[in-house]
Amino acid sequence: MSGRLFLGGLFTALLMVLAGCATQTPTAPEGVSGSEFVRNGRFALRAEEPNQAPEAVQGGFAWRDANGRLTLDLSNPFGNILARVLVEPDQATLTQANGEVLRATDPDGLVQKAIGQRVPVRDLRQWLRSPLRALPTMQQINRDDQGRIVAFEQNGWTVELTRFDAQGPRLLVLSRAEASQQIVIRLIVDTP
């Protein structure tokens, strides 16, 4: 699928969601337990192709990973929920603000079904934490002086991790170049 179609599909889905007047409320954080991982922040996705205007989308995210269950809310810049992703051991579900529901057996498959392109959602579960041990699929690994992995390549993505706090990186930059298309995704963690 060409980059233009990929971003066009993503923008069409986002516009449909926005047109539906997203009004879901984010998952309310419960008491933080030892097995719970919570991150909130902002995301930006930008795609560029030669001789074409860059396309971009941005918004916020609320990530709650507890007891093997991940809930990810994606919001527009005004704070309205665009979509909620729920990942459980045997299923991933995306619920859009208009009530449309997509299901797949894993989060990467779910995103591919939603926008026609694989995005490393499953890997983000590890990348959002301070990775100390490299995964077998990681290449070109760079570490900081504390032993944390700060840059690597995995499954066609170049990943940079910076601005660490006690839970993990507060800035993640993922980039991928395919043919003439360049995709960059930035995740900025505002609060734990």
C-alpha positions in Angstrom: 0.0 0.0 0.0 1.4 3.4 -0.9 2.2 6.0 1.8 -0.4 8.3 0.4 -3.1 5.6 0.7 -1.8 4.7 4.2 -2.0 8.2 5.5 -5.2 8.9 3.5 -6.8 5.9 5.2 -5.6 7.0 8.6 -6.8 10.6 8.0 -10.2 9.4 6.7 -10.6 7.2 9.8 -9.7 10.1 12.1 -12.0 12.5 10.2 -14.9 10.0 10.5 -14.2 9.7 14.2 -14.0 13.5 14.6 -17.2 13.9 12.6 -18.9 11.6 15.1 -18.2 14.1 17.9 -16.0 11.9 20.1 -17.3 12.1 23.6 -16.0 8.9 25.3 -14.2 9.6 28.6 -10.7 8.2 29.2 -10.2 5.2 31.3 -10.0 6.5 34.9 -6.8 5.4 36.5 -7.4 3.3 39.6 -5.0 2.8 42.4 -1.6 2.0 41.0 -0.5 -1.5 41.9 2.9 -3.1 41.5 1.8 -4.8 38.3 0.3 -1.7 36.7 2.1 0.6 34.2 0.5 3.9 33.4 1.8 6.5 30.9 0.0 9.6 29.5 1.2 12.0 26.9 1.0 13.1 23.3 1.7 11.6 19.9 2.5 12.9 16.5 2.6 10.9 13.2 4.2 12.4 10.1 4.6 10.9 6.6 6.5 12.3 3.8 6.9 11.4 0.1 9.0 13.2 -2.5 7.2 16.0 -4.4 4.1 15.8 -2.1 3.1 17.9 0.9 3.8 16.1 4.2 0.8 14.7 6.1 0.6 14.7 9.8 -1.8 13.9 12.7 -1.4 14.5 16.4 -3.2 14.0 19.6 -2.9 12.5 23.1 -2.7 9.1 24.6 -3.5 7.4 27.9 -1.8 4.0 28.3 -2.8 1.6 31.1 -1.2 -1.8 31.2 -2.2 -4.0 34.2 -2.4 -7.7 34.8 -1.9 -8.6 31.1 -4.6 -6.2 29.9 -3.7 -3.0 28.0 -6.1 -0.1 27.5 -4.9 2.7 25.2 -7.1 5.8 24.6 -6.2 8.0 21.7 -7.5 11.5 21.8 -7.6 14.5 19.5 -5.8 17.8 20.5 -9.0 18.9 22.3 -8.9 15.9 24.6 -11.9 14.0 23.0 -11.3 10.3 22.7 -10.9 9.2 19.1 -10.5 5.5 19.8 -10.0 3.0 22.6 -7.7 0.0 22.1 -8.1 -2.9 24.5 -5.5 -5.7 24.3 -6.0 -8.9 26.2 -4.0 -12.2 25.9 -6.2 -13.6 23.2 -7.8 -10.6 21.5 -7.3 -6.9 20.6 -10.3 -4.6 20.1 -10.5 -1.1 18.7 -13.6 0.9 19.5 -14.1 4.2 17.7 -16.0 7.1 19.1 -18.9 6.4 16.7 -19.2 2.9 18.2 -17.6 1.0 15.3 -15.6 -2.0 16.7 -12.7 -3.8 15.0 -11.2 -7.1 16.4 -8.1 -9.1 15.8 -6.1 -11.7 17.6 -3.2 -9.2 18.4 -2.6 -5.5 18.5 -0.4 -5.3 15.4 -3.0 -7.2 13.4 -5.7 -4.8 14.7 -3.8 -1.7 13.5 -3.2 -3.4 10.2 -6.9 -4.1 9.9 -7.7 -0.5 10.8 -5.3 1.4 8.6 -3.8 -1.2 6.3 -0.3 -0.9 7.7 1.6 -2.7 10.4 2.7 -0.5 13.3 4.7 -2.0 16.2 2.0 -1.7 18.9 3.0 -4.9 20.6 6.7 -3.8 20.8 5.6 -0.5 22.4 4.7 -2.4 25.5 8.5 -3.0 26.0 9.8 0.2 24.5 7.8 2.4 26.9 9.7 0.8 29.8 13.5 1.2 30.4 14.7 -1.7 28.3 17.9 -3.3 29.7 17.9 -6.6 27.9 17.9 -6.6 24.1 15.3 -8.7 22.3 16.5 -11.1 19.6 15.0 -9.0 16.9 16.8 -5.8 17.9 19.8 -4.7 15.9 22.2 -1.7 15.9 21.8 -1.4 19.7 23.2 1.7 21.6 23.2 2.0 25.4 23.6 4.9 27.7 26.1 4.9 30.6 23.4 3.3 32.9 23.0 0.3 30.6 19.6 1.3 29.2 19.0 0.7 25.6 18.6 4.2 24.0 18.6 3.4 20.2 18.1 0.3 18.0 16.5 -1.0 14.9 13.7 -3.6 15.1 11.4 -5.0 12.4 12.2 -2.1 10.0 11.8 0.6 12.6 14.6 2.8 14.0 13.8 3.6 17.6 15.3 6.3 19.8 14.5 6.5 23.6 15.4 9.6 25.7 14.4 11.7 28.7 14.2 8.7 31.1 12.3 8.8 34.4 11.9 6.0 36.9 9.4 4.1 34.7 11.1 4.5 31.3 11.7 6.9 28.4 9.6 10.0 28.2 10.4 10.6 24.5 10.2 7.8 21.9 10.9 8.5 18.2 10.1 5.7 15.8 11.0 6.1 12.1 10.6 3.9 9.1 11.7 4.5 5.5 10.1 2.3 2.8 10.7 3.0 -0.9 10.2 6.7 -1.1 8.1 7.1 2.0 9.3 8.3 5.4 7.1 7.8 8.5 8.0 9.3 11.9 6.0 8.7 15.1 6.8 10.7 18.2 5.5 9.8 21.7 6.0 12.3 24.4 5.2 11.1 27.9 3.8 14.0 30.0 2.9 12.1 33.2 3.5 8.7 34.6 
